[in-house]
Amino acid sequence: MTPQSRDRNLARVRRLTAGIAGVALAACGLFAGLAASATKQASTAAATTTVADKTATTTAKKTKKTAVVAKRVTTTVTVTQSAPVATSGGS
């Protein structure tokens, strides 16, 4: 192997190493950004309102008319943040 070919191969390895390091750094930054945005969404609390319609049907025997009665039920759920719970595998 000549000194020129050795220097070319060494330069090629340097470029390859720098490229791999750059990709790894970018992937690490992307992962950190995703993890940071996931924590922001998990800590937000919102009030949720659920509305359900319940319909009851009654029939009178003599007149054979059907009456439909609708009830509206509203449920409000408020989400609060609690402290994390640690578990241990020990006894």
Order of alpha helices (4+ residues) and beta strands (2+ residues): alpha-beta-beta
